[in-house]
Amino acid sequence: ESTQSTGELKIVRMTDTATTTKPAKEFIENDKVVILFQATGGAPQLIRTKFKLKITSSFMQVINFLRSQLKFKPSDPLFLFLNGSFQPSPDEVVSDLFQCFHTNGRLVINYSQTVAWG
């Protein structure tokens, strides 16, 4: 934080290092990235919410992985959203999604049994 006074006006410049983040490649370890699942809208909570998944996985594999963790049948509704805003296509690759949308080294995936965003 630095300040500069110009008579009645005080200019404050904030340096917030908490909002700066390293490039995505610096968070990739052994070709895996951290996925953080967050339940939304009454969906069942996972006991463990953080997982490491291969960067070569498709988003469909992420969906299937979450289904297995929740013990959902294929017919049970399940909607996944990145950063609480959009549903990626099932053929998207985790590495591409991570490169564009990671937050502090984690790919945040919200899940719900109803359409919560979009």
C-alpha positions in Angstrom: 0.0 0.0 0.0 1.3 3.4 -0.9 -0.2 6.8 -0.3 0.2 10.2 -1.9 -1.4 13.4 -0.6 -2.4 16.2 -3.0 -3.9 18.8 -0.7 -7.4 17.6 0.2 -7.3 14.5 -1.9 -5.5 11.4 -0.7 -4.6 8.8 -3.3 -4.2 5.3 -2.0 -2.7 2.6 -4.2 -3.4 -0.9 -3.0 -1.2 -3.9 -3.8 -3.2 -7.0 -3.3 -1.0 -10.0 -3.8 -3.8 -12.4 -2.7 -5.6 -11.8 -6.0 -2.5 -12.4 -8.2 -2.0 -15.9 -9.2 0.8 -17.9 -10.8 0.4 -19.3 -14.3 -1.6 -22.5 -14.6 1.4 -24.6 -15.6 3.0 -23.9 -12.2 0.2 -25.7 -10.5 0.4 -28.9 -12.6 2.2 -31.7 -10.8 2.8 -35.1 -12.4 0.3 -34.2 -15.2 -2.5 -33.7 -12.6 -4.4 -30.7 -11.3 -6.5 -30.0 -8.2 -10.3 -30.1 -8.7 -12.5 -28.7 -6.0 -16.1 -29.9 -6.0 -18.7 -27.6 -4.3 -22.3 -28.8 -3.7 -25.0 -26.3 -4.7 -28.7 -26.1 -4.3 -29.3 -29.0 -2.0 -27.0 -31.5 -3.7 -25.4 -34.1 -1.4 -22.1 -33.0 0.1 -18.9 -35.0 -0.6 -16.9 -35.9 2.5 -13.8 -35.2 0.5 -14.1 -32.2 -1.9 -10.5 -31.9 -3.3 -9.2 -34.4 -5.8 -6.3 -34.6 -8.3 -7.2 -35.5 -11.8 -5.2 -36.0 -14.9 -4.9 -33.0 -17.2 -5.7 -35.3 -20.2 -9.2 -36.2 -18.8 -12.2 -35.1 -20.6 -14.9 -33.2 -18.8 -17.2 -36.2 -19.3 -14.7 -38.2 -17.2 -15.0 -35.6 -14.5 -18.8 -36.0 -14.6 -18.5 -39.7 -14.4 -16.0 -39.5 -11.6 -18.3 -37.2 -9.6 -21.2 -39.5 -10.3 -19.3 -42.4 -8.8 -18.2 -40.4 -5.7 -21.9 -39.4 -5.1 -23.0 -43.0 -5.9 -25.5 -41.6 -8.5 -27.2 -43.7 -11.1 -26.8 -42.7 -14.7 -30.4 -41.6 -14.6 -30.0 -39.3 -11.6 -29.8 -35.6 -12.6 -26.4 -34.0 -12.2 -25.3 -30.5 -13.4 -21.7 -29.3 -13.2 -20.7 -25.6 -13.5 -17.2 -24.1 -13.7 -16.7 -21.2 -11.2 -20.5 -21.0 -10.7 -21.1 -19.7 -14.2 -21.3 -22.2 -17.1 -21.4 -25.8 -18.0 -18.4 -27.0 -20.1 -19.0 -29.3 -23.0 -18.4 -33.0 -22.1 -15.6 -33.2 -24.7 -13.6 -30.3 -23.2 -10.2 -31.3 -21.8 -9.4 -30.6 -18.2 -6.0 -29.0 -19.1 -7.7 -26.4 -21.3 -10.4 -25.6 -18.7 -7.7 -25.4 -16.0 -5.5 -23.0 -18.1 -8.4 -20.7 -18.6 -10.4 -20.9 -15.4 -8.3 -22.1 -12.4 -8.6 -20.1 -9.2 -5.4 -20.1 -7.1 -4.4 -23.5 -8.6 -7.7 -25.2 -8.3 -10.4 -25.8 -10.8 -13.6 -25.0 -8.9 -16.6 -27.2 -10.1 -20.0 -26.5 -8.6 -22.5 -29.3 -8.9 -26.2 -29.5 -8.4 -29.2 -31.8 -9.1 -31.0 -28.9 -10.7 -29.9 -26.2 -13.1 -28.4 -23.6 -10.8 -26.7 -21.4 -13.3 -26.5 -20.9 -17.0 
